[in-house]
Amino acid sequence: MAEQLALVIGCIIGGLLLLIGVSCCLWKRLCTTFTYEELPETADPATSSSCSKKEDRPCRYAGIPSVRLPSVPFVVPPSHQGRDWVRLHGGDWAVAPQDPCPVPEHITCTSSPAAGQTSLPLCVMGSINPELYKSSEDASEAGFPDGCLGRLWFSVEYQQESERLLVDLIKAQQLQVPSETCSTLVKLHLLPDKRRFLQSKVKRKTCNPQFDESFIFQVSSKSVAQRVLKFSVYHVNKQRKHQLLGQVLFPLKNETLAGDRHRVIWRDLEAENLEPLSEFGDLQFCLSYNDYLSRLTVVVLRAKGLQLQEDRGVVSVFVKVSLMNHNKFVKCKRTSAVLGSINPVYNETFSFKADANELDTASLSLVVLQITEGDKSYPLGRVVVGPYMYTRGKELEHWNEMLRKPKELVKRWHALCCPMEP
């Protein structure tokens, strides 16, 4: 009995020892599988160079077994050695700016144009070639329309604190002069004041004068938005007589004065209208019809020779534009009011929705009105343009020309008729 008990105890102890041994082996293998050692941050140059000589030979670092490592491509970031360092004001140092797209030494820019093609430099991919972004010529110096009298460049700035209007006269080009020996000058008026003007220097023997002159007008902030800057370009002959080549009218509205003095503006010269004034004055405007958008556009440009009723106090003049259908008002719009001028300039655009099938019964009524101190309006003249049902003469011709030239602005002068007439 005692021998059997001892045998059972021995078997149990042996089984426990065997189980402990197997568990230790499994634990050791498991730890070996999930255990790794980090590579050193920097390798010895000598060691790395010797390892790079023979790729098949395993490299042995400290603490790493002799195992062939897989070839993984990598790039070592460039160091800051050899760069220029700039001292900052605070005592720190910063790397001097370098070319963001350097060309490697072994790659050179070459040009190999094909037959009939312009040669362009071939550079490293990813770099920007500034030559591709250079415009061959300024857009404002191209596209002169047929019959153009010339083009004028200038800039305008209004200083609110000192109430001064600063005007820079820059240049003119393509002036249509009567002789080859062209001598030009420019007179600047601030309408409606026609008596006072400023004058540029005379530029001789050139049809493309470069002025680069500055002028100053003293004008109050209350009335500057109702003034018009007028440029008159003259040719000076040998007898020192001035011959008008063309003019530019530039309304000084709030949106035009919002820009800075460095913003260059250009305008084409317009011929002076030498036609006699009508009894109630004249009105110039443009008409255009877009058949795709079914939109009728009216651009009110200017008026001249208005018969103002000054006995009713301070006078402001505006234009009311109305779209009518079968003599019924569809929609009305109005321009801004210009103070105390018989030749106001507006340059304002209005659009009306009108289907193509409605144009045979539609018409436009433009009425010039003045406003007195009591905010009462009095009509000064009226123009109606439309189809044969409503108009005749120049008004009918203007309407028909608009229909023949869709999406094109058609500009004309019209004599104002008595406002009491239908």
Secondary structure, DSSP 8 states (H G I E B T S, - for coil): -HHHHHHHHHHHHHHHHHHHHHHHHHHHHHHHHS------SS--HHHHHHHHH-SSS----TT--S-------------STT--EEE-TTS-EEE----SS---TT---B----TTS----B--TT---GGGG--SS-GGGS---TT---EEEEEEEEETTTTEEEEEEEEEES---SSSS-EEEEEEEEETEEEEEEE---EES-SS-EEEEEEEEE--TTTGGG-EEEEEEEEE-TT--EEEEEEEEEE--HHHHSS-TT--EEEE-B----S---SS-EEEEEEEEETTTTEEEEEEEEEES----GGGSS-EEEEEEEEEETTEEEEEEE---EES-SS-EEEEEEEEE--GGGTTTEEEEEEEEEE-TTS-EEEEEEEEE-STTT--HHHHHHHHHHHHSTTS-EEEEEE-B-TT--
